[in-house]
Amino acid sequence: MIKTRFSIKDLENLSGIKSHTIRIWEKRYNLLKPDRTDTNIRTYDLEALQKILNVSYLNQLGTKISTIASLSTAEIENQVRNYAERSNKNNHAIQELKLAMVNFDQHMFQRVYDSVLDELGFEGLFYNLFVPFLEELGYLWQTKTINIAHEHFISHLIKQKLLVNLEKVQYRETRFKEKVYILFLPENEMHDLGLLFLNYELLSRGCNTIYLGASMTLDALPYFKKQEMKPTYITYITVQPTIKQLPSFLNRFQKKVAKEDPVELWILGQIAQKLDPSHLKKNQTVFQGMSDVIKQIPQLIKT
């Protein structure tokens, strides 16, 4: 079911404007006109959500709230369009993706995608639009501003674009055949968008990759060592294992996969960033982002 009513906390989470500030702007400038429940709790409709997203966008660009409040809704929308055409397109596109998600509007998603793709290309689009949006998406889901249906809807659309672009590079000739990168997610980890894009990045640069995908058991990974492939294993941890379980996962990787010949394990994802470095073995490295992985590969630095 499409969500059509929002709490003031929802507006805060989606726009970045504090609830306290929204209340002040309502009282001082009559910016929004919320409905109220029988228990006097504010609720807002989709038009109010769209307006507060536009107000947030203009305010972040330096327009005073008193100036914004003096404009009609149509004038605010017109100013947003004008700013977005000249600069700051990415911030505006992120706001539009939020609306597309909340409304389950795949046509709006496609319009945003086409607009940013024309300007930045797919790589630029992913880093400048999808990555920051997905970071916000996790927060919105954790705060229950959106539910799992919203997350699945927008994630599926993004994944479709990833797969289309992956196919364009998947069958190119491999330039660096002496080493293979094994990309996998740990057991019960299903969030594969980051790993899919990393696979795209490596393939587009001529690297040799084997993509194993979600929820991969460690027991299957030693196979690639036996084939004398000189593998480097890469994993992306978003939810599983948890931060408490991660040291145990790293130890099991050493025992089951690395053994007496310690192959490298490269780790990305928000859970990995919280890991105490003392739990890492010499052959295990945590990366802050995908661009850091690319910099780690000598052949790519030279090209």
C-alpha positions in Angstrom: 0.0 0.0 0.0 1.3 3.5 -0.9 2.1 5.6 2.1 0.1 8.8 1.9 0.3 10.1 5.5 3.5 11.1 7.3 4.4 12.1 10.8 6.6 15.1 11.6 9.4 12.7 12.4 9.0 11.1 8.9 9.4 14.6 7.4 12.5 15.2 9.5 14.1 11.9 8.4 13.3 12.4 4.7 14.2 16.1 4.5 17.0 16.5 7.1 15.1 19.4 8.8 14.6 18.9 12.5 11.0 18.4 13.8 11.5 21.4 16.1 12.4 23.6 13.2 9.5 22.4 11.1 7.1 23.4 14.0 8.7 26.8 14.2 8.4 27.4 10.5 4.8 26.3 10.6 4.0 28.8 13.4 6.1 31.7 12.2 5.6 31.4 8.4 2.6 29.1 8.0 4.9 27.0 5.8 2.9 23.8 6.1 -0.7 23.1 7.2 -0.8 19.7 8.9 -3.9 17.7 9.6 -4.3 16.5 13.2 -5.5 13.3 14.6 -8.1 13.0 17.4 -5.2 13.1 19.8 -3.8 16.3 18.3 -0.9 14.6 16.5 0.3 16.3 13.3 0.0 14.3 10.1 1.1 15.4 6.6 0.1 14.4 3.0 2.3 13.8 0.0 2.1 17.4 -1.1 3.5 18.5 2.2 6.3 16.0 1.9 7.2 17.2 -1.6 7.1 20.8 -0.4 9.4 20.2 2.6 11.9 18.4 0.4 11.9 21.4 -1.9 12.2 23.8 1.0 15.1 21.8 2.4 16.9 21.8 -1.0 16.6 25.6 -1.4 17.6 26.2 2.2 20.7 24.1 1.9 21.7 26.2 -1.1 21.6 29.3 1.1 18.1 30.7 0.5 16.7 32.2 3.7 13.6 30.5 5.1 11.8 33.8 5.2 12.3 34.2 1.5 11.2 30.7 0.7 8.1 31.0 2.9 7.0 34.1 0.9 6.8 32.1 -2.3 3.9 30.0 -3.5 4.2 26.3 -3.8 4.5 26.7 -7.6 7.2 29.4 -7.3 9.2 27.1 -4.9 9.0 24.3 -7.4 10.1 26.7 -10.2 13.1 27.9 -8.2 14.1 24.3 -7.5 14.0 23.4 -11.2 16.0 26.5 -12.1 18.7 25.7 -9.5 18.7 22.0 -10.5 19.3 22.9 -14.1 22.2 25.1 -13.3 23.9 23.2 -10.5 23.4 20.9 -7.5 21.6 18.4 -9.7 22.7 15.5 -7.6 21.1 16.8 -4.4 17.8 17.5 -6.2 17.9 14.0 -7.9 18.3 12.4 -4.5 15.2 14.2 -3.2 13.3 13.1 -6.3 14.4 9.5 -5.8 12.9 9.6 -2.3 9.6 10.8 -3.8 9.8 8.0 -6.4 10.4 5.5 -3.6 7.6 6.7 -1.4 5.1 6.8 -4.3 6.3 3.5 -5.8 6.7 5.5 -9.0 9.0 3.7 -11.4 8.4 6.2 -14.2 9.7 9.0 -11.9 12.7 6.8 -11.1 13.4 6.4 -14.8 13.2 10.1 -15.5 15.7 10.8 -12.7 18.0 8.0 -13.9 18.0 9.2 -17.5 18.7 12.8 -16.5 21.7 12.1 -14.3 23.0 9.4 -16.7 23.1 11.9 -19.6 25.2 14.2 -17.5 27.5 11.9 -15.6 27.6 8.5 -17.2 26.9 5.3 -15.3 30.0 5.4 -13.1 29.3 9.1 -12.1 25.7 8.3 -11.6 26.4 5.4 -9.2 28.9 7.3 -7.1 27.1 10.7 -7.0 23.5 9.5 -6.9 23.0 5.9 -5.9 25.7 5.6 -3.2 24.5 8.7 -1.2 20.9 7.7 -1.8 21.5 4.1 -0.5 23.3 5.5 2.6 20.2 7.5 3.3 18.0 4.6 2.5 19.5 2.5 5.3 18.8 5.3 7.8 15.2 5.7 6.6 14.6 2.0 7.0 16.2 1.9 10.5 14.0 4.8 11.7 10.9 3.1 10.2 10.2 6.2 8.0 9.9 3.7 5.2 9.1 0.0 5.4 10.7 -3.0 3.7 8.4 -2.7 0.7 9.8 0.7 -0.1 13.4 -0.6 0.3 12.7 -3.6 -1.9 11.0 -1.5 -4.6 13.8 1.0 -5.0 16.6 -1.5 -4.6 15.2 -3.7 -7.3 15.1 -0.8 -9.7 18.7 0.2 -9.0 19.7 -3.5 -9.3 18.1 -3.7 -12.8 20.3 -0.7 -13.9 23.4 -2.4 -12.5 22.7 -5.7 -14.3 22.1 -3.9 -17.6 25.4 -2.1 -17.3 27.2 -5.2 -16.0 26.3 -7.1 -19.1 28.0 -4.4 -21.3 31.4 -5.1 -19.7 31.0 -8.7 -18.6 32.3 -10.3 -21.9 35.1 -7.9 -22.6 38.5 -9.4 -23.0 40.3 -9.7 -19.6 43.6 -7.8 -19.6 44.8 -9.0 -16.2 44.5 -12.8 -16.2 47.2 -13.6 -13.7 45.0 -12.8 -10.7 41.3 -13.4 -10.0 39.0 -11.5 -7.7 36.3 -13.7 -6.0 33.4 -11.6 -5.0 31.0 -13.0 -2.4 28.6 -12.1 0.4 28.7 -14.0 3.7 25.9 -16.3 4.7 22.6 -14.6 5.3 23.8 -11.3 3.7 21.5 -10.4 0.8 22.4 -6.8 0.1 24.4 -7.2 -3.1 24.2 -3.7 -4.8 27.6 -2.6 -3.6 29.2 -5.9 -4.5 27.6 -5.8 -7.9 28.9 -2.4 -8.7 32.4 -3.3 -7.5 32.2 -6.2 -10.0 31.2 -3.7 -12.7 34.2 -1.5 -11.8 36.7 -4.4 -11.9 35.3 -5.8 -15.1 35.3 -2.4 -16.9 39.0 -2.1 -16.1 39.9 -5.5 -17.5 40.2 -7.5 -14.2 39.4 -11.2 -13.9 36.5 -11.7 -11.6 34.2 -14.5 -10.4 31.0 -13.2 -8.9 29.4 -15.6 -6.4 26.7 -13.3 -5.0 24.7 -13.5 -1.8 24.8 -15.8 1.2 27.9 -17.8 0.2 29.2 -20.5 2.5 32.9 -20.3 3.4 33.2 -24.1 2.8 33.0 -23.5 -1.0 35.7 -20.9 -1.2 38.9 -23.0 -0.9 38.1 -24.5 -4.3 39.6 -21.5 -6.1 42.9 -21.9 -4.3 43.1 -25.5 -5.5 42.8 -24.3 -9.1 45.9 -22.2 -8.8 44.0 -19.0 -9.6 45.8 -16.7 -7.1 42.5 -15.5 -5.7 41.8 -12.4 -3.7 38.5 -12.7 -1.9 36.3 -9.6 -1.6 33.2 -9.4 0.5 30.7 -6.6 1.3 29.0 -6.6 4.8 25.9 -4.5 5.2 23.9 -6.5 7.8 25.3 -10.0 8.3 27.5 -10.9 10.1 26.8 -8.4 12.8 29.6 -6.4 14.4 29.7 -8.9 17.3 29.8 -11.9 14.9 32.4 -10.4 12.5 35.5 -11.4 14.5 34.3 -15.0 14.5 33.6 -14.8 10.7 37.2 -13.6 10.1 38.6 -16.4 12.2 36.5 -19.0 10.3 37.8 -17.5 7.0 41.4 -18.1 8.2 40.7 -21.6 9.3 38.6 -22.7 6.3 39.9 -20.7 3.4 43.3 -19.1 4.1 44.8 -22.0 6.2 48.6 -22.3 5.8 48.6 -20.2 2.6 47.0 -16.9 3.7 45.1 -15.5 0.7 43.9 -11.9 0.9 40.4 -11.0 2.1 39.2 -7.5 1.3 36.2 -6.3 3.3 33.8 -3.4 2.6 30.5 -2.3 4.0 29.1 -0.3 6.9 29.5 -3.1 9.4 33.2 -3.5 8.5 33.9 0.1 9.3 33.0 -0.5 13.0 35.4 -3.3 13.4 38.3 -3.0 15.9 41.5 -3.3 13.7 43.0 -5.7 16.3 40.6 -8.4 15.1 42.1 -8.3 11.6 44.8 -10.7 10.4 47.7 -9.6 8.2 46.0 -10.8 5.1 42.7 -9.1 5.9 42.0 -5.5 5.0 39.0 -3.2 5.5 38.4 -0.6 2.8 36.3 2.5 3.3 34.9 2.4 -0.2 35.1 0.9 -3.7 37.4 3.6 -5.0 40.0 2.5 -2.4 39.8 -1.1 -3.7 40.6 0.1 -7.2 43.6 2.1 -5.9 44.9 -1.1 -4.2 45.3 -2.9 -7.5 48.7 -2.1 -9.1 47.8 -2.8 -12.7 44.9 -0.3 -12.5 47.0 2.5 -11.1 49.4 2.2 -14.0 46.7 2.3 -16.6 
